[in-house]
Amino acid sequence: EVIKLIEKSSSSIYTSANLKAWLRKCDDWVEALPAYAAYQIVPSESGYRILAWVQRSILEDMYRRHADDWALNVEEVMALEHVDIARRFLVNAMNLRAEAIRLSQRRNISEGEAARQIVRKKGWGYETAVLSAIVEETYNRLCLEVAEVSGKESVDRAQALEKVISRTPGKKNIFRPLLNKPRSSFTKSAERIVRENKLEERREKLVPLSLKRCRALPCVHVLTTLGPGETEINIQNWLEESMALFNVCRAYGLEEKVKKRVAHYRRILVSAGE
């Protein structure tokens, strides 16, 4: 039965040399806790009892070790959300929203996907990357406001970001000047904002994502009956803490210092072992 299952699903099976490459792109990460469990059979007068416990130190090391890759996965999904917002703004600016709505209804797809198809057809990948960089920088500057709107109005991050872009005045909202720009000057104005805010490098990194579909946030799945609350209490904390540290290190350019500190500790441990 297993062989038949593999044969039938072969077109949907992917393998990689290690978890690193896989975890940066996958939609679902499934771990079975019994792989990290130990069992003890204890004889008793009425028969026997089975005691089970989780080897949490090994489990924790595994999740923390791969948290960096998971953070990059989430980061790409966020970038794709920025791209989606940019595509829809671009379609609106080019007076093509009516076409996007018709396409959405005719093909039974979301308006965002309709905008993506229009952008791909028009060859506006670069223009999308320009706007995506501006959307992303606007989020970085107004992330607290986005979080506040998301909580108060019970909408996801991307929806909250769109609302903040449309509503929030001030210099932090660098996308706002584009909202009422005429079609003739829209692209040039966007390019100027990119130059003024030194977003050229980020724009180039977003070009490969400019025509890709959005995808949902990746999910971690933990299969277990051994530890009630294991996912929320332990695994979620391990991942979130490690991902946060990874993001802070990158944001403040601390990677090299961290590597040196790790190497220093490693030398101490090796010396102690010798």
N, C-alpha and C positions, 0 to 999 in steps of 0.2 A: 504493500500500500504506500509506503514511504517513497519507493522508487517511482511509482505511478504519479504520485503527487509532484515530485521533482520534475518529471518529464512534462507534465501538464503546465506547470508554472514556471518553466525554465525561462520564458521570455520576460518574466518579472523578477528574476533572481539576479542580484548583483553581488560581487565579491570584491574585496580590496585587500591589499597586503596587510593593513592594520586598521585599527579603529579611527586613527587620526583623520584620514581622508574621508572616511564614511560619515563620521559624526559632524563634519563641517557642512554636509549637504543633505542628510537624511531628514525625513519628516517625522519619523518615530524612532525612539530608542527604547528597546525592550530588554529588561534584565529580569532573570528569574532568581529570586533569592535562595532557593534551594541549592544553587551552585555555590553559594557562600555559607552553607549551613553544615552543622555537624549534628549527628544523632547518637544517642547512647541508649542501649537497651538494658533496662534494670530489672532483673528477676524479682518476683514477689510471690507471696503465697497463692494469690489468685491468678497468677500468670506472669505478666511482665508489663512494665511501663516504658514508654519511649519518651526520652527527654530530647528536646531539640533546641539548639541555640544558633544564633547567627554570628559568624566571624566578622564582627563589625570593623575591626582594624583593616582587614583586607578589603572589605566592601568600601569603606571610607576612602582608602587610598585609590581605589579604582575610579570612583566618581570624581574625586578631586583632581586626579591626574588628567582626566579628559574634560574637565570643566572649561579649559581654555578653548578647545575645539568647539564645544557646545556654544560658548559665548560668540564665537565667530559665525556660527550657524544662525543664531538669533540676530546678530548684527546684519547679516545679509538679508534676512527677511525684512528687517526694518528699512534697509536701503531700498528693497523692492517696493515697500509701501510708499517711500518717498518718490520713487520713480512713477508709481501709479498716480499719485497726486499730481506730479508734474505733467504726465501725459494728458490727464483730464483738463488741467489748466491750459495746456497748449492747444488742445482741440477746441476749447471754448474761445481762446484768444483768436484762433483762426476762423471763427464763425462756423465751426463744423459740429457743434453740439447736436443740432437737429439730426444730422446724418448719423451721429453716434447713437442717438436714441432709437432711430429707425432700425439701425443695424442690430442693436440690442434686442429689440422686440422681434425682429424677423428671425434671428438666430437663437433666440432664447438664451442670451448671455448677459452678463453684467455690463453696466455702462463703462466700467473701467476696462473690461476686456474688449469692448467695442472700440474704445479709444486706443487701446494698444494695437488693434488691427489696422486702424486708420493711420496711426503713426508709422507702423511698419510699411504700409502701402505707400505712404508719402515719402519714406526715407528720412524721417525726422529723428533718427537715433541720437545724433550729436546735439540737436536742439533740446531733446529730452534730458540728456545728461547735464546740460547747462542749467536747466530749471531744477533738476533733481538736486544738484549741488546747493542751490539757493534754498530749496525746501529743507534740506538736511541742516544747513547752517542756521536757518530760522528756528528749527526744532532745538538745536543745541543751545541757542540763546534764550529760548522761551520754554524750556522743558518743564519748569515748575508750573507755568500757566497751563500747559498742556495736561499735566497730571491733575491739576485742580479741575479743569473742565471735564476730564475723563471721569473723575470721581463724582462730581456734582450731577452730571447729565447721564451717567451710566452708559458711556460710549467707549469704544476702544481707542487706542492711542492715535491711530491714523485719522479717525473721524474727529477726534478732539483737536488734532493738529490743523486740520482743514478749517475748523471753526475758529481757532486762534489766529490763523493767517488772515481770515476774513474780517475778524472783529478787532484785533489788537493794534492800536496805533503805536507810534514810537520808533526809535532808531533800531531797536532789537529785531523788529519785524522787517527784515530786508526784502522779503517777497512782496510785501504790501504795495510798494510803488508800481508793481507790474499789473495789479488787478484791473486798473482802468486804462492801461496803455492801449492805444490803437494798434491794429494789426500791422500797420506799416513800420512802426518803431518798436514793436514788442521784442523781437529777437535781439536787436542792437542794445536795447535797454538791459536785457538780461545779461548779455555779454559784459556790459559795463559794470554791473553789480558783481559779477564773478571777479573781474579784474580788481575792483576797488576793495574787495574782501579777501583777495589772494586765495581764491578757491579753484585755481586752474588744475592743481594736482588732483584734487578730489573729483573735479569734473571728468578728468581722463579716466579715473578708476571706475566711474559710474557708466561710462560708455558701453562696456560689455553687458551691463544689466538693462540698458535702456529699452530693449525690445522684448525682454523676458516677461513671462507671466508672474503675477504675484503668487505667493504661496502662504499658507497659514503658518502661524508660529509652530515650531517643532515641539513635540511632546515627549516627555519621559514617562515610560510605563514600568511599573514595578510589580511583578507577579509574586505574591507571597501570601501565605496564611500563617507564617511563623511569628511575625511581629506586628501587632496592631499599632497603627500610627507610624510605622517605619518610614513610609514615604514622606509624610508631612513633617515629622519631627526630626528625622535624621537626614534622609537623602536630599530633601529640599534645602535644608540648611547648608549641607556640605556643598551642594552645587552653587547656590546663590552666593554664599560667602566667597568661594573660590573664583567664581565669575566676576564678582565685584572687585576683588583684589587684582585680578588680571586686567580689568578695565582701568582701574586707578593707575596701575603700573604703566600702562600704555599712554594714558592721558597725560601723565607727568614725566614721561620719558625715563622711567626707573628700571627698565628691563636689564640694562647692563649692570647696574648696581645689585639687582636681585641675583643675577647670574654669578657675580663675584662673591656675594654672600653665601650662596648655595655651595659654590666651589670651596669656600673657606670651611664651611661646616663639614663638607665631605672629607676634606683633608684631615680635620680633627678626628672624625670617626675612624678613618683608615688608620691613623696613627695610634689611636686607642686600641684598635683591633690587633695591630702588630705588636 
